[in-house]
Amino acid sequence: MKNFSLIAIVSFLLFSCAPKIKATKIDTAQSTIKTGAEQTSLYLPLLKGKRVAILANQTSVIGKSHLVDSLQKLGINIVKVFGPEHGFRGNASAGAKIADEKDERTGIPIISLYGKKNKPSAADLADVDILIYDLQDVGVRFYTNINALARLMEACEANKKQLLILDRPNPNGYLIDGPILDMKYKSGIGMFPIPMSHGLTVGEFAQMVNGEGWLTNKVKADIKIIPVANYNHDMRYVLPVAPSPNLNTEQSILLYPSVCMFEGVYVNHGRGTYNPFTVLGSPAYKGIYSFSFTPKSIKGMAEAPIFMDEVCYGIDLRNYDVELLRKSKKINFSWIKELYKAHPQKEKFFESKFSNQMNNIEIQIGRGDFRQQIIDDVPIETIRAGWEPGLKAYKKMRLKYVLYP
């Protein structure tokens, strides 16, 4: 009883301390959605009497309770937790390496998959009978939760363990757009030949990875998916918990497919502010734009943001009507074109040597011609035409794996 109370208290604290997404309005359709995790009657029989490991973070919730807490209450034996990028509690900065630890309050071992290793070892799984994956994704190729899922699938196959995937809605599920990753630009932020915004839930993605033979040596993991109930891809879905420190508002999540490309240019995209992915700027735009902000070091969000402590001038998207994105069903490339045109030192715009906070734009976009197309002011529709055949083929292939309309 003592251990149960301690776990309950810790899980409550983890959930209550995690940033919540403030919704302006949740429609009645969303209120009928039930995540995979919420449908415990469908998967508890798979867990009873087994030693369970969970890949989880602060988004792994059932209502207002953390998944770990809920399953403990139901008598499930959780022997360890694996932590992804940003950590089990979701409070580590993007890209920050995370060490293994033992939760000092519950005693549950927490094994980092974003530090010395990126997937569980045979030793990690020796005392595990079944694994659970329950992470909220945002539907964009550069968001690393899907990479963690694929690696976990490989580890499960190698060690003959079943993986239970508790599916969750994709808040950008309506959006299938952007170039397909050219695999010569494969990286930690792009491991599979999918578009920038892939239009899949994690359950659907897992089926695609298995079906297309994308795991190492084309292995297929033994997966069991608990689908989301009463959901379709066009539904607006406001996340109950921020999926990571720099996606802390509904606005940032919906702008993310269009703004994350700025990680490959010499412009601050709101890191070092409490408005990440909703403001864009640089000191170079002084006198060109009137809107300004000053990035600061913020622990757990951005310790050393680009242009730290410098006044940046640029574009304010905090009140941008994201319904325009939903109506167009397209990533917005106009902002990157605008800021390139306005930059007084164009030779620095795509040059990653100027900041260790930048990615190479080819890695970010997933194609080798995008940089020159922006420099040459190629029209957006012409740029799109170049990747349309690949995107069309992907959309057709995707239909084999979808679980929802």
Buried (B, 14 or more C-beta within 10 A) or exposed (E): EEEEEBBBEBBBEBBEEBBEBEBEEEEEBBEEBBBBBBBBEBBEEBBEEEBBBBBBBBBBBBEEBBBBBBBBBEEBEBBBBBBBBBBBBBBBBBEBEBEBBEBEEBEBBBBBBBBEBBBBEEEBBEEBBBBBBBBBBBBBBBBBBBBBBBBBBBBBBBBEBBBBBBBBBBBBBBBBBBBBBBEEBBBBBBBBBBBBBBBBBBBBBBBBBBEBEBBEEEBEBBBBBBBBBEBBBEBBBBBBBBBBBBBBBBBBBBBBBBBBBBBBBBBBBBBBBEBBBBBBBBBBBBEEBEBBBBBEEBEBBBEEBBBBEBBBBBBBBEEBEBEEBBEEEBBBBEBBBEBBEBBEEBEBBBBBEBBEBBBBBBBBBBBEBBBEBBEEEBEBEEBBEBBEEBBEEBEEBBEEBBBBE
